[in-house]
Amino acid sequence: MAPAGRKCAAGGESITRSQPRKPKSWWPHDDEPRQVAATRRQGEPPSLRLSAGRALPASVGAGALLGGSVLTGVTALSSDQIEALHYGFDYQGPLSSFDYASVRRGYQVYREVCASCHSLDRICFRNLVGVTHTEAELKEIAADIDVEDGPNDEGEMFERPGKLSDPLPRPYANDEAAAASNNGAIPPDLSLIVKSRHGGPDYLFALLTGYVDPPEGMELLPGLYYNPYFGGGAIAMERQLQDGQIEYEDGTPCTTSQMAKDVSVFLAWASEPEHDVRKKLGMQTAIALGTLCLLTGYYKRLKWAPLKTRKITYTK
């Protein structure tokens, strides 16, 4: 018998043998891999199922998203503290600077109220020159503080009046003395408190003004006070600000909210004293780069482009 598609040697007739036909499959997508087809069961339409190649990345992505939300997210309904509102401090605008009258009042609140427990190690008196006070005023303020220095020629430590180069004084000599004076709790340093707390100045303002009576059924340990803006609700620091507690030098009414706002602004400045300089430098850089881009575009379009696109022809 001659092969399919060849002429028969005996009769000369062209005989073509047809290939055996496959039995008709019930599956309309025969070109899909069997592994993909195996995933379709129970008569579901093919459009309702993902192929194996698509289902795996989708499941991995969903699992990664869920895991990230579990590890980093906080469910508001299960949180043990209230999120502070966004009060919109003036300096937080893209082109805004600090209100230095508020910074000066905030420094007064810190010096007369907060400095008895909290340190400000990263700020020296010289950093306050031109910000809260003049150089002469700060020299007088620093001179009222005795600073331990030395050793002298005899190898002994001595005390001297403070200078502008000295950091603001610490209320306690060490952490052990701080813990002993505050029922075992060590008051944190406030130099970077705005940067280290979620919410920044909004959190500080809410914390300082948020002291209320604990809810019914909640019992606090001795020495703890209820503040819903603090994690867990129980804080070792009692309420520090009261109306009329101090007298502002500029005559501003000394209310609890005003003092809380001013000290929050001052601590925000203390966390980044370069804030205004950075914004000013950024604006100058943006203007310089914008001008440079315009000049570069002008030179490219009107000076360089004719040289690159000119056509030179030679005639006999």
Order of alpha helices (4+ residues) and beta strands (2+ residues): alpha-alpha-alpha-alpha-beta-beta-alpha-alpha-alpha-beta-beta-alpha-alpha-alpha
